[in-house]
Amino acid sequence: MEEIDGSPVQHIAKKVRVEEAVEVKNKVELKKVEAKPGAEETLVEVKRKEKKKKKKQEGKEEDGRRPQL
């Protein structure tokens, strides 16, 4: 058996934790961009709003008007 500090299992676990943290951080940043100050929204609500925005933009493009950015 290897020592606890040098075990490859621990290194793999550390990499997984870092990836999870990055994924969670991205979700948090997404919520900050979409949410109004003081409002708490779930990730599902944020995604729902994004879909509505995309549909509105697509509709404007079809009408020949430029979508607002």
C-alpha positions, 0 to 999 in steps of 0.5 A: 500500500502507498502512503496516504499523501502519495496515493494516486487515488487522492490525486484523482479525487482532487481533480474531480473536486476542482472540476465540480467547483468550476462547474458550480462556479459557472452556474453561480456566475450565470445566476448573477448575470441574470438575477436582479439585485436582491432577487434569488432565482433557481437555475431552472428559472434562469434557463427559462428566461434565457429561452424566452430571450432567445425566442424574442430575438429570433422573432425580431430577426424574422420580422426584419428588425435588429435584435437588441443586444 
